[in-house]
Amino acid sequence: MADEALTLFELNSLVRDVIEGNFDDEYWVVGELSDISTPAFGGHFYGELVQKDEESDRIVARARITCWARNYNIIRLRFQKEAGETLRKGLQVKLLVKVTFHEQYGYSLNVLDIDSTFTLGDLAKRRREILLQLDKDGILHDNQSLPLPRLLRRIAVISSPTAAGYGDFCHQLEQNDYGFHFDVKLFPAIMQGDGVPESIIAALEAIASPPTPLPGERGGQSREAPSPTGEGWGEADLVVIIRGGGASSDLSDFDSYELAACIALYPLPVLTGIGHERDETVLDFVAHTRVKTPTAAATFIIEHQAEEATLLDEYYQRITHSAREHILREKQRLEHQRAILPLLFTNICRDWQTRLTLLSQRFVTANSRRIENEKHSLQLMKQRLDALDPKLLLKRGYTITTCGGKLVRSIEGLVEGEVLTTQTEKGEILSKILIIQN
């Protein structure tokens, strides 16, 4: 027996008999889709089902899977309807399979059915794990705590430039019923397929980056260099992430911890309008505000501006009314002052006239009294002067002797031979000094 060689076909046939004899049942198997080829309508589905180590993410098992066209079309449509997903690479699935072995193609699993609820649960589990990690990191509600600017004028939009949703968003803003003007700048990003998180993160970084100075500009004199992608804008009031239309399955591309953390920690409020009415992504839980569609995002901005405009109009009306009342009160006060001013002037004049009269009377009285006092003083002085009159002394028998016109009070200074004049009541006596004796 050992000397007999088998052909490869014969060996594979033996393996097939063993497998089909021992694995004739149908089995539910769980794994991740890998290297799938999505067929055109009516074609067969081929791919791989792999199992990865939870810690190292290393593939520990793999098997080729097939699903024949007729069965695939039924499974695909039902899965999309129930799970809102398409069979795509990286999706965790629970498949009903039959083990097969073909002499030419080898071991494979033939897909008979799929459990949509398992995939829904896996997606929900993945989303829940991301949200729990964000909450554990303490950043889940950071962006929601940012104050929304009173005026939303400069809008940074992250979207595919060719997306219909972006056009709807811009048209809605431009055609608003209030005539508001918005400065909208697009920051292009991939919104479907591989690289969605990385592309959106790059756009967010571009929005938050400082303006690029033009050559020759310095310090605070810098001006923004023109950029077709909007890089270096750095003055947005609000960031809007929109994606309109497309398959619901593509929304799982937005369930990324790195992208969610970037939005949660972003310095500007972020508004999301991703997907359809019943769809949710992790970004919707961390964004400042979430709406369902790009059109709804534009409506939110317009209504916010309308509310602020109404509030400003109310403030204007209050200020105007208050100013008018204040002006009216001041006008009435001035009219009152003008009416009582003549009366006040008359009262003041009367008061001053009374004061002047009293002062005049006091002045006359004081002046008369002073004059009388001065007269009395003069009389006393006259009496004193009269008492000192030399004539009175002469009448009493006194004489007055002078020498050379000077009164003689002593013999000192007199010289023999000088003539003395002695005045009496009745006349003068002239005498000559003969002898001076001390």
WODA-V873415 format. One record per residue. RES is the residue in one letter. SS is DSSP state (a for helix, b for strand, c for the rest). PSI is psi in whole degrees, -180 to 180 (none if undefined). Layout:
BEGIN
<<RES:SS:PSI> <RES:SS:PSI>>
END
This chain:
BEGIN
<<M:c:-39> <A:c:-27> <D:c:-16> <E:c:129> <A:c:143> <L:c:146> <T:c:160> <L:a:-40> <F:a:-43> <E:a:-42> <L:a:-45> <N:a:-33> <S:a:-41> <L:a:-43> <V:a:-42> <R:a:-42> <D:a:-40> <V:a:-47> <I:a:-50> <E:a:-27> <G:a:-30> <N:a:-19> <F:c:58> <D:c:-3> <D:c:173> <E:b:142> <Y:b:141> <W:b:127> <V:b:143> <V:b:138> <G:b:-175> <E:b:133> <L:b:137> <S:b:144> <D:b:49> <I:b:154> <S:b:113> <T:c:118> <P:c:159> <A:c:169> <F:c:128> <G:c:-1> <G:c:171> <H:c:157> <F:b:130> <Y:b:152> <G:b:-165> <E:b:149> <L:b:124> <V:b:158> <Q:b:133> <K:b:148> <D:c:132> <E:c:-30> <E:c:-46> <S:c:-12> <D:c:20> <R:c:140> <I:b:125> <V:b:-13> <A:b:150> <R:b:153> <A:b:143> <R:b:138> <I:b:148> <T:b:152> <C:b:118> <W:c:150> <A:a:-49> <R:a:-47> <N:a:-37> <Y:a:-44> <N:a:-38> <I:a:-47> <I:a:-45> <R:a:-48> <L:a:-43> <R:a:-39> <F:a:-43> <Q:a:-40> <K:a:-43> <E:a:-42> <A:a:-15> <G:c:24> <E:c:162> <T:c:156> <L:c:109> <R:c:165> <K:c:137> <G:c:-5> <L:c:133> <Q:b:128> <V:b:159> <K:b:112> <L:b:143> <L:b:118> <V:b:161> <K:b:132> <V:b:128> <T:b:159> <F:b:128> <H:b:139> <E:c:-32> <Q:c:-38> <Y:c:-9> <G:b:-157> <Y:b:136> <S:b:167> <L:b:126> <N:b:118> <V:b:124> <L:b:-30> <D:b:172> <I:b:142> <D:c:102> <S:a:-36> <T:a:-31> <F:a:-46> <T:a:-41> <L:a:-43> <G:a:-37> <D:a:-42> <L:a:-42> <A:a:-38> <K:a:-44> <R:a:-44> <R:a:-42> <R:a:-41> <E:a:-40> <I:a:-44> <L:a:-39> <L:a:-39> <Q:a:-40> <L:a:-41> <D:a:-40> <K:a:-37> <D:c:-8> <G:c:25> <I:c:4> <L:c:-39> <H:c:15> <D:c:-47> <N:a:-32> <Q:a:-22> <S:a:-9> <L:c:140> <P:c:135> <L:c:126> <P:c:145> <R:c:-37> <L:c:121> <L:c:89> <R:c:-43> <R:b:113> <I:b:119> <A:b:123> <V:b:129> <I:b:116> <S:b:168> <S:c:132> <P:c:-21> <T:c:2> <A:c:139> <A:a:-32> <G:a:-36> <Y:a:-42> <G:a:-42> <D:a:-40> <F:a:-50> <C:a:-42> <H:a:-41> <Q:a:-41> <L:a:-43> <E:a:-35> <Q:c:27> <N:c:150> <D:c:-11> <Y:c:-9> <G:c:21> <F:c:147> <H:c:133> <F:c:140> <D:b:108> <V:b:131> <K:b:130> <L:b:136> <F:b:97> <P:b:146> <A:c:158> <I:c:127> <M:c:9> <Q:c:135> <G:c:-162> <D:c:144> <G:c:11> <V:a:-53> <P:a:-46> <E:a:-39> <S:a:-42> <I:a:-39> <I:a:-41> <A:a:-40> <A:a:-41> <L:a:-41> <E:a:-35> <A:a:-38> <I:a:-42> <A:a:-9> <S:c:149> <P:c:158> <P:c:145> <T:c:117> <P:b:144> <L:c:154> <P:c:135> <G:c:-9> <E:c:148> <R:c:148> <G:a:-130> <G:a:-3> <Q:a:7> <S:c:148> <R:c:157> <E:b:127> <A:c:138> <P:c:139> <S:c:125> <P:c:-23> <T:c:-5> <G:c:6> <E:c:140> <G:c:14> <W:c:-61> <G:c:15> <E:c:26> <A:c:148> <D:c:-26> <L:b:143> <V:b:131> <V:b:124> <I:b:115> <I:b:149> <R:b:116> <G:c:141> <G:c:-166> <G:c:170> <A:c:145> <S:a:-28> <S:a:-27> <D:a:-14> <L:a:-22> <S:a:-18> <D:a:-21> <F:a:-7> <D:c:75> <S:c:130> <Y:a:-44> <E:a:-45> <L:a:-43> <A:a:-41> <A:a:-38> <C:a:-42> <I:a:-41> <A:a:-38> <L:c:6> <Y:c:141> <P:c:-10> <L:c:150> <P:c:140> <V:b:129> <L:b:129> <T:b:137> <G:b:74> <I:b:129> <G:c:-151> <H:c:-175> <E:c:-40> <R:c:4> <D:c:146> <E:c:147> <T:c:168> <V:a:-35> <L:a:-32> <D:a:-26> <F:a:-20> <V:a:-17> <A:c:156> <H:c:-47> <T:b:142> <R:b:139> <V:b:173> <K:c:-37> <T:c:165> <P:a:-39> <T:a:-41> <A:a:-34> <A:a:-44> <A:a:-42> <T:a:-41> <F:a:-46> <I:a:-44> <I:a:-45> <E:a:-35> <H:a:-45> <Q:a:-39> <A:a:-41> <E:a:-44> <E:a:-38> <A:a:-41> <T:a:-43> <L:a:-43> <L:a:-38> <D:a:-39> <E:a:-43> <Y:a:-42> <Y:a:-44> <Q:a:-41> <R:a:-46> <I:a:-43> <T:a:-45> <H:a:-44> <S:a:-42> <A:a:-42> <R:a:-43> <E:a:-41> <H:a:-44> <I:a:-42> <L:a:-43> <R:a:-42> <E:a:-37> <K:a:-43> <Q:a:-39> <R:a:-41> <L:a:-39> <E:a:-40> <H:a:-43> <Q:a:-40> <R:a:-34> <A:a:-38> <I:a:-8> <L:a:-46> <P:a:-41> <L:a:-41> <L:a:-40> <F:a:-42> <T:a:-45> <N:a:-41> <I:a:-43> <C:a:-44> <R:a:-41> <D:a:-43> <W:a:-36> <Q:a:-42> <T:a:-43> <R:a:-43> <L:a:-39> <T:a:-47> <L:a:-43> <L:a:-40> <S:a:-44> <Q:a:-43> <R:a:-39> <F:a:-44> <V:a:-46> <T:a:-47> <A:a:-40> <N:a:-42> <S:a:-43> <R:a:-40> <R:a:-40> <I:a:-43> <E:a:-41> <N:a:-40> <E:a:-38> <K:a:-44> <H:a:-41> <S:a:-40> <L:a:-39> <Q:a:-42> <L:a:-43> <M:a:-38> <K:a:-41> <Q:a:-41> <R:a:-42> <L:a:-42> <D:a:-38> <A:a:-24> <L:c:7> <D:c:125> <P:a:-28> <K:a:-37> <L:a:-37> <L:a:-40> <L:a:-36> <K:a:-29> <R:c:1> <G:c:1> <Y:c:155> <T:c:165> <I:b:122> <T:b:134> <T:b:156> <C:b:115> <G:c:29> <G:c:-1> <K:b:141> <L:b:133> <V:c:114> <R:c:-18> <S:c:165> <I:c:-11> <E:c:134> <G:c:-10> <L:c:150> <V:c:139> <E:c:137> <G:c:-13> <E:c:154> <V:b:129> <L:b:143> <T:b:122> <T:b:120> <Q:b:129> <T:c:178> <E:c:-34> <K:c:-13> <G:c:-170> <E:b:150> <I:b:125> <L:b:134> <S:b:155> <K:b:139> <I:c:123> <L:c:-53> <I:c:136> <I:c:118> <Q:c:136> <N:c:none>>
END
